[in-house]
């Protein structure tokens, strides 16, 4: 599995498969309570058109792709550990990846 294939996995589907909730939809964004810190009001946004996340409640408004998210969740892991973990999760949770991410959104 390539890094581009891993990046193309839907962050929304990954969040749901990892029990972070369903998210609250607002346009092209789904809002969750941040998995990176404690909060009561959802400020962690996943943009389904760009397949990117942003934690608006964090000091620096961190964000990025799925790999960046898992790196933030596991700051002591090496890049190899992050990629191996995601590859296992993609297979174990039957998460789809696609070079044309927008095409996979139309199937939802």
TORDRENDREN-818417 format. One record per residue (C-alpha): x, y, z. Coordinates in nm, 2 decimals, decimal comma, padded with zeros to 4 digits. Example, Ala and Ser with C-alpha at 12.3 -4.5 7.8 and 13.67 -1.06 7.14 Angstrom:
// TORDRENDREN-818417
c1; c2; c3
01,23; -00,45; 00,78
01,37; -00,11; 00,71
//
This chain:
// TORDRENDREN-818417
c1; c2; c3
00,00; 00,00; 00,00
00,14; 00,34; -00,10
00,14; 00,66; 00,11
-00,10; 00,82; -00,14
-00,34; 00,53; -00,10
-00,33; 00,57; 00,28
-00,39; 00,94; 00,25
-00,69; 00,88; 00,02
-00,87; 00,68; 00,29
-01,17; 00,88; 00,41
-01,08; 01,05; 00,74
-01,46; 01,06; 00,82
-01,49; 00,68; 00,77
-01,17; 00,63; 00,98
-01,31; 00,85; 01,26
-01,64; 00,66; 01,26
-01,47; 00,31; 01,25
-01,25; 00,41; 01,55
-01,55; 00,51; 01,76
-01,51; 00,89; 01,75
-01,88; 00,93; 01,68
-02,08; 01,01; 01,37
-01,99; 01,37; 01,35
-02,22; 01,67; 01,30
-02,25; 01,77; 00,94
-02,23; 02,14; 00,83
-02,19; 02,16; 00,46
-01,88; 01,98; 00,35
-01,75; 01,95; 00,70
-01,82; 01,70; 00,98
-01,75; 01,82; 01,34
-01,64; 01,60; 01,62
-01,51; 01,65; 01,97
-01,14; 01,65; 01,93
-00,96; 01,32; 01,96
-00,65; 01,51; 02,05
-00,77; 01,68; 02,37
-01,07; 01,70; 02,60
-01,36; 01,93; 02,49
-01,74; 01,94; 02,51
-01,82; 02,14; 02,20
-01,71; 01,98; 01,88
-01,43; 02,19; 01,71
-01,25; 01,92; 01,52
-01,35; 01,94; 01,16
-01,32; 01,69; 00,87
-01,36; 01,84; 00,53
-01,50; 01,56; 00,31
-01,43; 01,73; -00,02
-01,06; 01,78; 00,06
-01,03; 01,48; 00,30
-00,84; 01,70; 00,55
-00,90; 01,77; 00,92
-00,85; 02,08; 01,13
-00,86; 02,11; 01,51
-01,00; 02,47; 01,54
-00,99; 02,45; 01,92
-00,62; 02,38; 01,94
-00,37; 02,66; 01,99
-00,21; 02,64; 01,64
-00,53; 02,51; 01,46
-00,34; 02,18; 01,38
-00,46; 01,99; 01,07
-00,37; 01,77; 00,78
-00,43; 01,43; 00,63
-00,50; 01,09; 00,79
-00,13; 01,02; 00,84
-00,08; 01,36; 01,02
-00,38; 01,28; 01,25
-00,24; 00,94; 01,36
00,10; 01,11; 01,41
-00,07; 01,36; 01,64
-00,25; 01,09; 01,83
00,07; 00,89; 01,88
00,35; 01,14; 01,90
00,61; 00,88; 02,02
00,56; 00,66; 01,71
00,80; 00,66; 01,42
00,68; 00,72; 01,07
00,71; 00,35; 01,00
00,49; 00,26; 01,30
00,23; 00,51; 01,19
00,22; 00,38; 00,83
00,21; 00,01; 00,95
-00,07; 00,09; 01,19
-00,28; 00,26; 00,93
-00,21; -00,02; 00,67
-00,33; -00,28; 00,93
-00,64; -00,07; 01,02
-00,73; -00,02; 00,66
-00,73; -00,39; 00,60
-00,89; -00,49; 00,94
-01,17; -00,23; 00,92
-01,23; -00,27; 00,54
-01,17; 00,09; 00,48
-01,16; 00,19; 00,11
-00,89; 00,39; -00,05
-00,91; 00,55; -00,39
-00,69; 00,78; -00,60
-01,01; 00,96; -00,69
-01,13; 01,04; -00,34
-01,42; 01,26; -00,47
-01,56; 00,96; -00,67
-01,57; 00,75; -00,35
-01,77; 01,03; -00,18
-02,05; 01,01; -00,43
-02,10; 00,65; -00,32
-02,19; 00,76; 00,04
//
